[in-house]
């Protein structure tokens, strides 16, 4: 296995462009919606790497090793020596189809020698929890599933995903990795602090939250945000995610972030399920703890990779747009912290998302996370 980085910007185009494109098996690319919508960049990648699977999505910012940018497309071209790949894409009409979409992709990828799945999904029209549940139901709980929901900065207008096609809205892409040579490590961690009282989810439907402790959910958020910041919803709510958990299951806790609000019904739509009867508590960020969370995620991925330092390694970092908005100019603190754990020789690309997909650090069950740094590391052994 070998990976190399390429980038695109309006001034220089793609750099560096090298020969031997037939050696490339897989290309990941991440960029702002405005850069990807015309399809030209995908077409250029297809011409450069005619034999490769090419998948990417729109973002809330691109990760290029330790740097975070908005004005370039970041890509990684990867050659696998002994690993087979299969890519499946599926259009989705709305969030109600999320589980069936996951099941369809999972069945198409399921095989005895499947070692892992990486998923990129539309970030606004999908219930990420149900999508992952469908994937797990089809391929089994023992196969790691990682990835993320596409982003659109803090605009929440439209998100794009492409898998061997021009990126478009309402698409989910999964790629399977097969064989005994591939090694996949994964990690996910947050670093947010809980505050305020614990509240019960008294009315919800899937990923739509109506009431906490019998009171409208949107009223609670507007109380904490104040009149001025409330005008910026849903984007301003990214600074106050919620942790939800089943009080009977200590390892069930997940973080949820807001995608949309409905002022008429006083409800809030989250990236994943907020089950009725669960306990919810608001969270807020601490910059140092967020960076420590990124380091923890990278440490988990490195430890679980089961590869030697001599094996070439490549990592994808998927972090939440809420973390970037809160960290501001210090956002590189988390990418640098992850890089220290992964090692300077490990190529790292990634993006800021509307949701992260990874096995839970404690339970090991694959699920949708919000406001985390999620790291997926790849290596081939004996190759």
N, C-alpha and C positions, 0 to 999 in steps of 0.2 A: 504494500500500500504506500502511496505517496500523495500528498496534497500540496497545492500551491495556490496562492492568493492572486486574484485579479480585481481591479477596481475600475469603475467608470465615473467620469465627471464630464460636464459640458465642455470644458476647455480641452482636455486631452483625449477624450474617448476612453477606450479600454486600454489599460496598461497593467503589467506588461503582456503583450501578445506573443506567444511562442509557438513554434512549430510542434509537430507530433500530436495533433489533437486526437488522433485515433486511440491514443493510450488512455484517454480520460473516460471513466465509466459513469461519473456522476458530477453534476454541478449544482451547488446551492447558491442562490443569489437573493439579496435583500435590499430593498430601496424604498424611497418615498412613493406614495401613490401616484403623484404627478409624473414621476420618472418612468413608471411601469405601464401606465394606462394606455399609451399609444401602441404598445406591443413591439416597438422598434428594437428595444434593448433585448428582448427575448429572441427576436429574429437574428440579431447579431451573434448572440450566444449560440444559437442553433447552427449558424454558419461556421462558427469557430470550432464547435464540438459536435460534429454530425452524428457520432455514435453514442453520445452520452444521454442519460436521463437528466433532465433539467427541471428543477423545481425551486420556486421562490415565492415571495409574498411582499406585500406592502407593510410598512412598519411605522413605529413611532420614533425611529432613529436606528442607525446601523452601528453595529459593533465590529471594529476592525482591530483585532488584538486588544490593546488597552484603550484605543481611541473610540470616541462616539461622535458620529457625524450625521448631518441631514442632507448634505449636498453631493453625496456620491452613492453609487451602488457598490456594495461589497459582495464579492463572490469567491467561492472556493472550488477549484477543479480537482477532482480526486480520481486517482487510479487505484482500483482494487486488483490484486493479483489472483486471489483464490475465492473471492466472494461473489455470489450471484445476487442480482438485484431484480426486483419487480416493482413497477410503479402503477398505481391505480388512482384515477381521479373520478369524482362523483359530484354532480351538481345537486344543490339542495335548495328547495323553494323557501322554506322557513324553518324556524327552530323546532317545530313539531316533528320534523322528519329527522332530527339529529340522531336518535338511537338507530333507526333503520338505516340511515346513511353509514353509521359506524359499522353496523353488522354487515352491510354489503361490501364495504372495503375490507373488513376483517376476513370475510369468507373468501374473497378474491386473493388475499395474501396468505391465507393459512396453508401451511405445508409442514411436513414432519421436521424438516431441517431449518425452519424459520427461527432466526436468532434474535430479531428485534424489529421494531417498526418505528419510523419517524413520520410524524403527521404535521401538515400545515393546513389550517382551516380558516375559512371566512371568519372574521372576528365579530360581526354584528348580527348575523342571521342564524346563528348556531347556538344551541345550548351545549356548551363544552362538556358538562358532566354527562349528559345523555350520549353524546358522541363517543366519549371514551368508554362508557358502559357498554355500548353496542360493539365496539372493537374488542373489548375484553370478553364479552359473551361469545364472540365468533372465534377468537384465536386462543382463548384460555388465559388464566391469571398468571401463568408462569413466564410469559413473554413480555419483556419490557417495552412499553410504549412511551415515547417522548415526543416533544415538539411544541407547537404553540399556535395561538390564534393571531391572525394577521392584524396589524394595527393601521391607524390613520392619524398619527400624532395625537393631539388633543381635540381633533375636529369631530370624530365619531360620525363622519359622513358616509364613507364607503371604504371597504377593504377589498383587496385583490389577492388571489392565489392562482398560481399556474403550475401545472405538472405536465411537462412535455406539450405545452400549448401556451398561447398568449394568456397572461394572467387576467382573471376576471372575477367579478363579485359572485357570491353564492357558490363557491367551489371548495371542496375538501380533497386533499391529496394525501395518500399514504404510500410510503416506499418501504418494502420489506428487504431485509438483509438475511442471506441464507448461507449455511455451511458451517463447518467446524473451525474455520480459520478466523472468522470475525470475532472481535471482542468489543462489547459495548458497556461502558460505565455510565452511570447517571447519578445525579444529585440534585436536590431542591431544598432551598432554605429561604427564610424570610428576614427576620430581624426587626419586625414591628413590635411595638409595645401595646399591651392592652390598657384601656382606661375606661372609666365610667362604669355604670352598673351592668350586670348581666341581665339580659332581657330574653323573653321567650318569643319565638316566632309563632304568633297566634293566627296569622292568615297568610298563606302563600300558595302559589301554583307553579310548580317547576322552578324556574329561575326568576319568577316575578314575586317580589315581596310587597305585601299590602299592609301588614300590621305587625308591630312589635308591642308586646304587652297590651294589646287591644287598641293601640293608637296608630294612626297613619305613619308609615315608615318615612315618608318624605318629610313629615313634620319634624321628626327627630333629626334628620340630617340638616334641615334648614336651621334648626335651633343651634346646632354646633358650628355651622358654617357662618352664621350671621347674615344679615340682609344683603350686604355687598357681594360676598362670595357665593351666596345662593343664586345670584344672577348668572353665575358661570357654570351651573349644573348642565350636563352631568360631569363635565371635566373636573370641576372643583371638588367633587366627591372622591376623586382618586386619592386625595390626601387623607381620607378617613375610610379605609376599608373596614370590613367586619370579619371577625372570626366566628364561624358557626360550627357547632359540634353536637353530637348526641351525648347527653349526660350519662347514658348507660355504657358508652363506648369511648374510653379515654383517648384512643388513637384515631378517632374519626374527625378531628378538627381540621378544617380547611379555611382558607382565607378567600373572601369573595369581594370583587370590585364592581363598581357600577358601570353599566353600558348606556342606560337610558332612564329617563324619568317621565312620568305621566302626571302632569299637574292636576288634571281633572279627577283621576282616581286616587291621587296622592300615593301612587305606587312607584317602585323602583325595579328596573330589570337588571339583573346581575349576569355575569359571564357564565355562571354555573348554578346549579340548584341551591336553593335555600329552603330546606325541608321544614314543613310545618311541624311544630312541636320541639324543634331543636332549640338550643340556647345560642344567643348571639351577643357579641360584645364588640364595641367600637375599638379601632386601633389607630395609632399614630406613629410616625416614624422618628427614628433617631439615626442621624447620619452615620455615626460610627458603628452602630449595631447593624445597619443595612449592609455596610461593607463587610462586616464580620459574617453576615449571612451568606454573602456571595462567596467568600472564602470557604465557608462550610460546605456549600453546594459543590464547589470545585474539588474539595477534599474528598467528598463522598464519591464523586465520579472517578477521580484518580484511583482511589482505593478499590473500587469495584471493577476497574477495567481488566484486571487479571492479565496484564501485559508487562513486559520488561522495559526498562528505559531505552534499550537498544531498538525496540520496535517503534516505527514511525507512528505518531499519534496526532489526531485532529479533533478539535472540540467545537461544538456549537453552543453558544450562550444565548439563552432566551430569558430576558428580564422584562418586568412589567413597566408599562408607560407611567404608572403612578410613582414608581421608584425614581424614574428619571425626573419627573416634574418636581418631586420633593427635593431631590439631591441637587438639582440645578447645576451650577458650575462645578460641583464636586462629584458629578456622576461618574467620572473616571476612577474615583476611589474604589468602586465596586468591581470594575473591569480589571483594574490593576491588582486588586486583592485576589480575584479569581486566577489571574495570570501567574501570580507568585506560586499558588498551589499547583497549577497545571504544568508549570515549567516554561522557560523562555523558548524552548525548541518546539513547543506545541502551537501550531497555527490555530488561531481562534477567530471565528467570525460569528455573527449573530444579529439579533434585533430586539427592539423593545416592542412588546406585544400587548394584546388585550386579554391574555390568559396563557398559562404555561401548563404543559402536559408532562407528567412524570410520575413514576411510582412514589407513593408516600414514604418519607424517610423512616417512619416508625413501623407502619403496618405492611409496607411493601406493595400495597394495592395501587394500581395505576389510577390516576384521577386528574381532574382539572384543578390547578392552583391559580391563585391570583396574588399579585404583589410579592412574588418570589423571584429569585434568580435560579434558573434551572440550567444545568450543564449536562450535555451528552457528549461523551468522548468515544472515539473509535480507534481501533488498531487491528492489524492482522498479525497473527503469530505464525511462525514458520513460513513467512512470505518475504 
